[in-house]
Amino acid sequence: MLGYTARRLAGLVPVFLGITLVSFFVIHLAPGKPTDIQTSLNPKVSYEARLRLEKLYGLDKPVYVQYFHWLKTVSTFDFGRSYVDNRPVSRKIAERIPVTILINSLALILILAIGIPLGVLSAVKRNSLWDRFTTVFVFVGFSTPEFWLALLLMSLFGISLGWLPISGIKSLDFEYFGFFEKIFDIAKHLVLPVAISALGGLAGISRYMRSSMIEVIQQDFIRTARAKGLSEPVVIYKHALKNAILPVITLVGLSVPALIGGSVIFESIFAIPGMGRLFYESVMSRDYPTIMGVLSIGAILTLIGNLLADIAYSYADPRISMADKKEV
């Protein structure tokens, strides 16, 4: 197991370098420069002043030179300073990333807590009215655009009914609340963002769980377990579920990038001060250091999520551990 984990960790380094390399060159292909945005509203800024500003930011050098300079600074855990407010990028990300991690973690827990039982019940009650209803429900949820659904829920629960807040993560008078009132206030603000974030993943997990479960319950060892007189809950939840959940573990690791990418949408809609909204604001202002910092942190979180999924898969499937021991 240690050898398998070490090889996976070593393999993350070239993947991370590839992600940052492609991202760095792509953001420089976008029209406009940070200096254009900073000087376009000031007609008194001369051409020479723009050149000096480009030289100050290092934008006068070739892109590959800029990338290696950025990579050198990142190796010392320094993402540079923002072009917008000259604040350290690492500090700006540190202020925003806890909110994004909290929302995505809650969304992932919600996806697993609802999606897996939903898929299991649909497989056990295959072709029943329940199975058909859940199939239609999850596919409607999967095909519904997140931004459109978010606006509808904001209008319904926030404006028409007034049950939930529709922006931010805390109220204006938050500092005057007691401890439990603060927790309840944050929870109310997170209901809609977490629900919107989990909707697409919930549909995918439940369908994969259903498909995998149907395949497993048709295997010979399930028939043998039933022939031995084991109760149906024991057969389903102890024997079948353990084998059917293996593909879902891999899918959970692949769903992490979608959750992080979706943060840009719902954090902008709900005005949540998270990493997704910071990324959107940075793109609009051509703030290259902040863009690369957010992309790098997102890449790291994605790679860690995939690594944890692989490790969980190796624990769930002993064949991977045995293969690792033979190679060592």
C-alpha positions in Angstrom: 0.0 0.0 0.0 2.8 2.4 0.8 4.5 1.7 -2.5 1.3 2.3 -4.4 0.6 5.6 -2.6 4.2 6.8 -3.1 4.0 6.1 -6.9 0.7 7.9 -7.1 2.1 10.9 -5.2 5.1 11.0 -7.5 2.8 10.9 -10.5 1.0 14.0 -9.4 4.0 16.2 -10.0 4.2 16.0 -13.8 0.4 16.2 -14.0 0.4 19.4 -12.0 3.2 20.9 -14.2 1.2 20.0 -17.3 -1.9 21.7 -15.9 -0.1 24.8 -15.0 1.7 25.0 -18.3 -1.4 24.7 -20.4 -3.3 27.1 -18.1 -0.5 29.7 -18.3 -0.4 29.8 -22.0 -4.1 29.7 -22.5 -4.8 32.8 -20.2 -2.2 34.7 -22.2 -4.0 33.9 -25.5 -7.0 35.9 -24.3 -7.3 39.4 -25.9 -6.1 42.3 -23.9 -3.5 42.7 -21.2 -3.7 43.7 -17.5 -2.1 47.0 -18.4 -4.8 47.8 -21.0 -7.5 47.5 -18.3 -5.6 49.6 -15.9 -4.8 52.4 -18.4 -7.8 52.4 -20.8 -9.9 54.6 -18.5 -7.2 57.2 -18.2 -6.6 59.0 -21.6 -3.6 60.8 -20.1 -1.5 57.7 -19.8 1.1 57.7 -22.5 2.4 54.8 -24.6 5.7 55.0 -22.7 3.9 54.7 -19.4 2.2 51.5 -20.6 5.5 50.0 -21.7 7.0 50.8 -18.3 4.0 49.1 -16.6 4.4 46.0 -18.8 8.1 45.9 -17.9 7.2 46.2 -14.2 4.9 43.2 -14.4 7.4 41.3 -16.6 4.9 41.2 -19.5 7.5 42.4 -22.0 9.2 39.0 -21.9 8.3 35.9 -23.9 5.5 33.8 -22.5 7.8 30.8 -21.8 10.2 33.0 -19.8 7.2 34.4 -17.8 6.1 30.8 -17.1 9.5 29.6 -15.8 9.7 32.8 -13.6 6.3 32.0 -12.2 7.2 28.4 -11.7 10.4 29.5 -9.8 8.4 31.7 -7.4 5.7 29.1 -6.9 8.3 26.5 -5.9 8.9 28.8 -2.9 5.1 28.8 -2.2 4.8 32.4 -3.4 2.1 33.1 -6.0 3.2 36.7 -6.4 1.1 39.8 -5.9 -2.2 40.8 -7.5 -2.2 43.3 -10.3 -5.4 44.8 -9.0 -4.7 45.7 -5.4 -1.0 44.6 -5.0 -2.0 42.1 -2.2 -0.2 38.7 -2.0 -2.2 36.2 -4.0 -1.7 33.5 -1.4 -3.4 35.7 1.2 -6.4 36.5 -1.1 -6.8 32.8 -1.7 -6.5 31.9 2.0 -9.3 34.3 2.7 -11.6 32.7 0.1 -10.8 29.0 0.0 -12.4 27.9 3.3 -15.8 28.9 2.0 -15.4 27.0 -1.3 -14.0 23.9 0.5 -17.0 24.0 3.0 -19.6 24.2 0.3 -18.0 21.6 -1.9 -17.5 19.2 1.0 -21.1 19.6 2.1 -22.3 19.1 -1.5 -20.2 15.9 -1.8 -21.6 14.5 1.5 -25.1 15.3 0.2 -24.4 13.6 -3.1 -23.1 10.4 -1.4 -25.8 10.4 1.3 -28.7 10.6 -1.2 -27.2 9.3 -4.5 -26.0 5.9 -3.2 -29.2 4.8 -1.4 -31.2 6.2 -4.3 -29.3 4.1 -6.8 -29.5 1.0 -4.6 -33.2 1.2 -4.3 -33.7 1.8 -8.0 -31.6 -1.3 -8.8 -33.5 -3.4 -6.2 -36.9 -2.2 -7.5 -35.8 -2.3 -11.1 -38.5 -1.3 -13.7 -41.0 -0.4 -10.9 -42.9 2.8 -10.5 -40.3 4.0 -8.0 -37.4 3.3 -10.5 -39.1 5.1 -13.3 -39.9 8.1 -11.1 -36.4 8.4 -9.8 -35.0 8.0 -13.3 -37.1 10.9 -14.6 -36.3 13.0 -11.6 -32.5 12.6 -11.7 -32.3 13.2 -15.5 -34.4 16.3 -15.2 -32.1 17.5 -12.5 -29.0 16.6 -14.5 -30.2 18.4 -17.6 -31.4 21.6 -15.8 -28.9 24.4 -16.1 -27.5 25.3 -12.7 -27.7 29.1 -13.1 -31.4 28.9 -14.3 -32.4 26.7 -11.4 -30.5 28.9 -8.9 -32.4 32.0 -10.1 -35.7 30.1 -9.8 -35.0 28.9 -6.3 -33.8 32.4 -5.3 -37.1 33.8 -6.5 -39.2 31.2 -4.8 -37.5 30.7 -1.4 -35.8 34.0 -1.1 -38.2 36.6 -2.6 -41.7 35.0 -2.7 -41.6 32.9 0.5 -38.8 34.7 2.3 -37.5 31.5 3.9 -33.9 31.7 2.8 -31.3 34.4 2.2 -30.2 34.8 -1.4 -26.7 36.3 -1.2 -23.6 36.0 0.9 -22.9 33.5 3.7 -23.9 35.6 6.7 -26.3 38.4 7.6 -25.4 42.1 8.0 -25.9 41.9 11.8 -24.0 38.6 12.0 -21.5 39.9 14.6 -24.4 40.6 17.1 -25.6 37.0 17.0 -24.9 34.4 19.6 -22.9 31.3 18.9 -25.8 29.0 17.9 -27.5 31.9 16.0 -24.4 32.4 13.9 -24.3 28.7 13.0 -28.0 28.8 12.1 -27.5 31.9 10.0 -24.6 30.4 8.1 -26.6 27.2 7.6 -29.5 29.2 6.1 -27.2 31.0 3.7 -25.6 27.7 2.6 -28.8 25.7 1.8 -29.4 27.0 -1.7 -25.7 27.0 -2.8 -25.1 23.5 -1.5 -28.3 22.2 -3.1 -27.4 23.7 -6.5 -23.9 22.4 -6.3 -25.0 18.9 -5.4 -27.8 18.5 -8.0 -25.7 17.5 -11.0 -23.4 15.1 -9.1 -26.4 13.5 -7.4 -27.9 12.5 -10.7 -24.7 11.0 -11.9 -23.8 9.1 -8.8 -27.3 7.6 -8.5 -27.3 6.4 -12.1 -23.9 4.9 -11.8 -24.8 3.2 -8.5 -28.0 1.8 -10.1 -26.1 0.4 -13.1 -23.4 -1.1 -11.0 -25.8 -2.6 -8.5 -27.9 -4.2 -11.2 -24.8 -5.9 -12.7 -23.7 -7.2 -9.2 -27.0 -8.6 -8.1 -27.1 -10.8 -11.2 -23.8 -12.4 -10.3 -23.5 -16.0 -9.1 -22.2 -15.2 -5.6 -25.4 -13.2 -4.9 -27.5 -16.2 -5.9 -25.4 -18.4 -3.6 -25.9 -16.0 -0.7 -29.7 -16.1 -1.2 -29.6 -19.9 -1.5 -27.9 -20.1 1.9 -30.9 -18.4 3.4 -29.4 -15.0 4.1 -31.9 -12.2 4.5 -32.4 -9.8 1.6 -31.0 -6.7 3.5 -27.9 -8.7 4.3 -27.5 -9.8 0.7 -28.0 -6.3 -0.7 -26.2 -4.1 1.8 -23.4 -6.4 2.9 -22.5 -8.5 -0.1 -23.8 -6.7 -3.2 -23.2 -3.1 -2.1 -19.5 -3.7 -1.2 -18.8 -4.8 -4.8 -21.1 -2.4 -6.6 -19.7 0.7 -4.9 -16.2 0.2 -6.4 -16.9 2.1 -9.7 -18.7 4.8 -7.7 -15.5 5.5 -5.7 -13.6 6.3 -8.9 -16.5 8.5 -10.0 -16.4 10.5 -6.7 -12.8 11.4 -7.5 -13.7 12.5 -10.9 -16.6 14.6 -9.6 -14.2 16.9 -7.6 -13.2 19.0 -10.6 -16.9 19.5 -11.6 -17.7 20.7 -8.0 -14.8 23.1 -8.0 -15.6 24.4 -11.5 -19.2 24.8 -10.5 -18.2 27.1 -7.7 -17.6 29.9 -10.3 -21.3 29.8 -11.2 -23.1 29.6 -7.9 -20.6 31.8 -6.0 -21.1 34.5 -8.6 -24.9 34.1 -8.5 -25.2 34.0 -4.7 -22.5 36.6 -4.2 -20.5 34.2 -2.0 -16.9 35.4 -1.3 -15.3 32.1 -2.3 -12.5 31.0 -4.6 -14.8 30.6 -7.6 -15.9 34.2 -7.4 -12.3 35.3 -6.9 -11.4 33.5 -10.1 -14.2 35.1 -12.0 -13.2 38.6 -10.8 -9.6 37.9 -11.7 -10.4 36.8 -15.2 -12.5 39.9 -15.8 -9.6 42.1 -14.6 -6.8 40.0 -16.4 -5.1 39.5 -13.0 -2.7 36.8 -14.2 -1.1 36.0 -10.8 -4.4 35.5 -9.1 -5.8 33.5 -12.0 -2.8 31.1 -11.9 -3.0 30.9 -8.1 -6.6 29.9 -8.1 -6.1 27.4 -11.0 -3.1 25.9 -9.2 -5.0 25.5 -5.9 -7.9 24.0 -7.9 -5.6 21.6 -9.6 -4.1 20.6 -6.3 -7.5 19.9 -4.7 -8.5 17.9 -7.8 -5.4 15.8 -7.8 -5.7 15.2 -4.0 -9.4 14.2 -4.5 -8.4 11.7 -7.2 -5.6 10.4 -5.0 -7.9 9.8 -2.1 -10.4 8.0 -4.4 -7.6 5.7 -5.6 -6.5 5.0 -2.1 -10.1 4.3 -1.0 -10.5 2.0 -4.1 -7.4 0.1 -3.1 -8.8 -0.5 0.4 -12.2 -1.6 -1.0 -10.6 -3.9 -3.6 -7.9 -6.1 -2.1 -6.6 -7.1 -5.5 -5.0 -3.7 -5.9 -3.1 -4.1 -2.6 -2.0 -7.6 -3.6 -0.7 -6.5 -6.9 1.2 -3.7 -5.2 2.8 -6.2 -2.8 3.9 -8.5 -5.7 5.5 -5.6 -7.5 7.4 -4.5 -4.4 
